[in-house]
Amino acid sequence: MKDLVGMLSFSSPEEKEIFRTEDAFGPVVVLEYGSLRVLSFDSPFEQSALSLEKPLALVHEYLRAMLLTLAFTEPRHVTLLGLGGGSLVRTLHAHCPQTDIDVVELRKSVIQIARDHFSLPDDPRVRIHHRNGFVYLNEARKHSTDIILSDMYQAKAMEPFQASTRFLEQCWQLLTQDGWLAINFHQLPAFNHPYMLKLCRLFPEVLCCGTSSGNVVVLCGKQSLKRPLADFRDPVVALEQRFDTRFTPYFDKLLKISTNKSGRVAPEQA
């Protein structure tokens, strides 16, 4: 038993707290495990993770699934709802040099920590808004962004606004004609929940991707794909080469859903 404990200790680096603060919403903590730096709201869930050895690596699978949207459109502008440690900002800034990025983050402390501890890019192409997501979407210019990546979470649960039908309506209004919305869920609503019914009525192209962590990413297109989904494998492979990141495992998991003749949400037949 002693040898086993020693092996486990060797394979699991000791947690080291390197920064802690607290704001009106609760604690914000920066931890390190070996070469991994983690942002936490002092809960069992990681809000963001940075590989100190490979800063552009997307540590969490759901982020790779969200970026599948890039296989369907080449964005001039991307909106991020929720900053965390800035994983998506770092990656998009590095690999999409023609793309402007607006980031909306509710907590000023998170913005400062992303700058101080997570290498948030300092570039005019990246604009950080210390705003409530609902207010930002309500006031932003309509049809002004090509992709919305939404990952708004509290310490232990998804931000309730992200689970509202009003959120879906606001995102639809903000997106350009061929825009895409990607949402990260800890738990996907039931297919026939009013939220999913509204989503499929607003967006003619809806794709779901599960990950090994249990998160489910939903990709929503304002226009139906003009080719069969399988035809987008080559663009996904091109993304892998461009980002030096595996995307095909998540592309292969995509499930298409829509409303059927009876008006209920269901997976489409292959």
C-alpha positions in Angstrom: 0.0 0.0 0.0 2.9 2.4 0.8 4.4 1.9 -2.7 1.0 2.6 -4.3 0.6 5.8 -2.3 4.1 6.8 -3.4 3.3 6.1 -7.1 0.0 8.0 -6.9 1.8 11.0 -5.3 4.4 10.9 -8.0 1.9 10.8 -10.8 -0.4 13.5 -9.3 1.6 16.7 -8.7 0.9 18.5 -5.5 -1.6 21.4 -5.7 -0.1 24.8 -5.2 -2.2 27.9 -4.6 -0.4 30.9 -6.2 -3.1 33.6 -6.0 -6.5 34.1 -4.3 -9.0 37.0 -4.2 -12.7 37.5 -3.5 -15.3 39.8 -5.0 -19.1 40.2 -4.7 -19.6 36.8 -6.4 -17.2 34.8 -4.3 -13.6 33.5 -4.3 -11.4 33.4 -7.4 -8.3 31.1 -7.1 -5.3 30.4 -9.2 -3.7 26.9 -8.7 -0.8 25.0 -10.2 -0.4 21.3 -10.6 3.0 20.7 -12.1 3.0 22.4 -15.5 -0.8 23.1 -15.4 -2.2 26.4 -14.1 -5.9 26.4 -13.2 -8.5 29.1 -12.6 -11.2 28.1 -10.0 -14.0 29.7 -8.3 -13.1 27.6 -5.2 -15.4 24.8 -6.3 -14.8 21.3 -7.6 -15.0 22.6 -11.2 -12.1 24.1 -13.2 -13.1 27.4 -14.9 -10.0 27.4 -17.1 -6.6 25.7 -17.5 -3.3 26.8 -19.0 -0.5 24.5 -20.0 2.7 26.4 -18.9 4.6 24.3 -21.5 2.2 24.8 -24.4 0.2 28.0 -23.7 -1.8 27.8 -26.9 -3.0 24.2 -26.1 -6.7 23.8 -25.5 -6.6 21.8 -22.3 -10.4 21.2 -22.0 -12.1 19.1 -24.7 -15.2 21.2 -24.8 -13.1 24.2 -26.1 -12.0 22.1 -29.1 -15.6 21.1 -29.8 -16.6 24.8 -29.7 -14.0 25.7 -32.3 -15.5 23.3 -34.8 -17.5 26.4 -35.8 -14.4 27.5 -37.6 -14.9 24.6 -40.1 -18.2 26.2 -41.2 -17.2 29.9 -41.5 -14.1 32.0 -41.5 -15.0 34.8 -39.0 -14.0 38.4 -39.3 -15.4 38.9 -35.8 -15.9 36.6 -32.8 -17.7 37.3 -29.5 -16.8 35.4 -26.4 -19.2 35.3 -23.5 -17.2 34.4 -20.4 -13.5 34.9 -20.2 -12.2 32.5 -17.7 -8.5 32.2 -18.0 -8.6 33.2 -21.7 -7.9 29.9 -23.4 -10.1 30.7 -26.4 -8.8 34.3 -26.6 -5.2 33.1 -26.7 -5.8 30.5 -29.3 -8.0 32.6 -31.6 -5.6 35.6 -31.3 -2.7 33.4 -32.3 -4.3 31.4 -35.1 -6.9 33.8 -36.6 -4.8 37.0 -37.3 -7.6 38.6 -39.4 -10.2 38.2 -36.7 -11.3 40.8 -34.2 -12.4 39.5 -30.8 -14.8 41.0 -28.2 -14.9 39.3 -24.8 -17.6 39.9 -22.3 -16.9 39.1 -18.6 -19.0 39.8 -15.6 -16.2 39.7 -13.0 -13.5 42.4 -13.0 -11.3 40.2 -10.8 -11.4 37.5 -13.5 -10.3 40.0 -16.1 -7.3 41.1 -14.0 -6.3 37.5 -13.2 -6.4 36.5 -16.8 -4.0 39.4 -17.5 -1.7 38.7 -14.6 -1.6 34.9 -14.6 -3.0 33.5 -17.9 -1.2 35.5 -20.7 -4.2 37.4 -21.9 -3.2 39.0 -25.3 -2.7 42.7 -25.1 -3.7 43.7 -28.7 -6.2 46.2 -30.2 -7.8 43.2 -31.9 -8.9 41.9 -28.5 -11.4 44.1 -26.6 -12.4 43.1 -23.1 -15.8 44.3 -21.8 -16.5 44.2 -18.1 -20.2 43.8 -18.5 -23.2 41.6 -17.7 -23.8 39.3 -20.7 -27.5 40.1 -20.9 -26.9 43.8 -21.0 -24.1 43.5 -23.6 -26.2 41.4 -25.9 -29.1 43.7 -25.5 -27.0 46.8 -26.5 -24.6 45.4 -29.1 -25.1 46.2 -32.7 -27.3 43.6 -34.5 -25.8 41.3 -37.0 -22.2 42.4 -36.0 -20.5 39.1 -35.2 -19.8 35.9 -37.1 -19.4 33.5 -34.2 -20.5 33.6 -30.6 -18.7 31.2 -28.2 -20.7 31.1 -24.9 -19.2 29.6 -21.8 -20.8 31.6 -18.9 -20.5 29.7 -15.5 -20.8 30.5 -11.9 -18.9 28.5 -9.2 -21.1 25.4 -9.3 -23.5 25.8 -12.2 -24.1 27.4 -15.6 -25.1 31.1 -15.6 -29.0 30.9 -15.6 -29.1 33.6 -18.4 -27.3 31.2 -20.8 -30.1 28.7 -20.2 -32.9 31.1 -21.1 -34.8 31.4 -24.4 -34.1 35.2 -24.3 -30.4 34.4 -24.5 -31.0 32.5 -27.7 -33.0 35.3 -29.2 -30.3 37.9 -28.4 -27.6 35.7 -29.8 -29.6 35.2 -33.0 -30.0 38.9 -33.4 -26.3 39.6 -32.8 -25.1 37.1 -35.4 -24.5 37.8 -39.0 -26.5 36.1 -41.7 -24.3 33.0 -41.8 -23.3 33.2 -38.2 -22.7 30.4 -35.6 -23.4 30.1 -31.9 -21.5 27.5 -29.7 -22.7 26.9 -26.2 -21.0 24.8 -23.5 -23.4 22.8 -21.3 -22.5 20.8 -18.2 -25.8 19.0 -18.8 -27.9 19.3 -22.0 -31.6 20.1 -21.5 -34.0 17.4 -22.6 -34.7 17.4 -26.3 -38.3 18.6 -25.7 -37.5 21.2 -23.1 -38.8 24.6 -24.2 -35.2 25.8 -24.5 -34.3 23.2 -27.1 -37.5 23.7 -29.0 -36.8 27.4 -29.2 -33.2 26.7 -30.3 -34.2 24.5 -33.1 -36.9 27.0 -34.3 -34.4 29.8 -34.4 -31.4 27.9 -35.9 -31.9 25.6 -38.9 -28.6 23.8 -38.3 -28.1 22.4 -34.8 -25.3 20.0 -33.9 -24.4 18.4 -30.6 -21.1 17.0 -29.4 -20.5 15.1 -26.2 -17.1 15.1 -24.5 -15.4 12.6 -22.0 -15.8 15.2 -19.2 -19.6 15.0 -19.6 -19.9 18.5 -21.1 -22.0 18.8 -24.2 -21.3 21.5 -26.8 -24.2 22.7 -29.1 -23.3 24.3 -32.4 -26.1 26.4 -33.9 -26.0 27.8 -37.5 -28.3 30.6 -38.7 -28.3 28.9 -42.1 -28.4 25.2 -43.0 -25.2 23.7 -44.2 -25.0 23.8 -48.0 -23.3 20.4 -48.1 -23.7 17.2 -46.1 -21.9 17.3 -42.8 -19.4 14.6 -43.8 -18.1 16.9 -46.5 -16.7 19.2 -43.9 -14.1 16.6 -42.7 -11.4 18.2 -45.0 -11.9 21.7 -43.4 -11.7 20.1 -40.0 -8.4 18.4 -40.9 -7.1 21.8 -42.2 -8.0 23.3 -38.8 -6.0 20.6 -37.1 -2.9 21.5 -39.1 -3.5 25.2 -38.5 -4.1 25.0 -34.7 -1.8 22.0 -34.1 -4.8 20.5 -32.2 -7.0 17.4 -32.7 -10.5 18.3 -33.9 -11.6 15.2 -35.8 -12.5 13.2 -32.7 -15.1 15.8 -31.9 -16.3 16.3 -35.4 -16.9 12.5 -35.6 -19.2 12.7 -32.5 -21.4 15.4 -34.0 -25.1 14.6 -33.8 -27.6 16.6 -35.8 -30.9 17.5 -34.2 -34.0 19.3 -35.5 -37.7 19.5 -35.0 -39.6 16.7 -36.7 -43.0 16.7 -38.3 -44.8 16.5 -35.0 -42.9 19.6 -33.8 -40.7 17.7 -31.4 -36.9 17.9 -31.2 -35.2 14.7 -32.1 -31.9 13.4 -33.7 -32.0 13.2 -37.5 -31.7 9.9 -39.2 -28.3 9.2 -40.6 
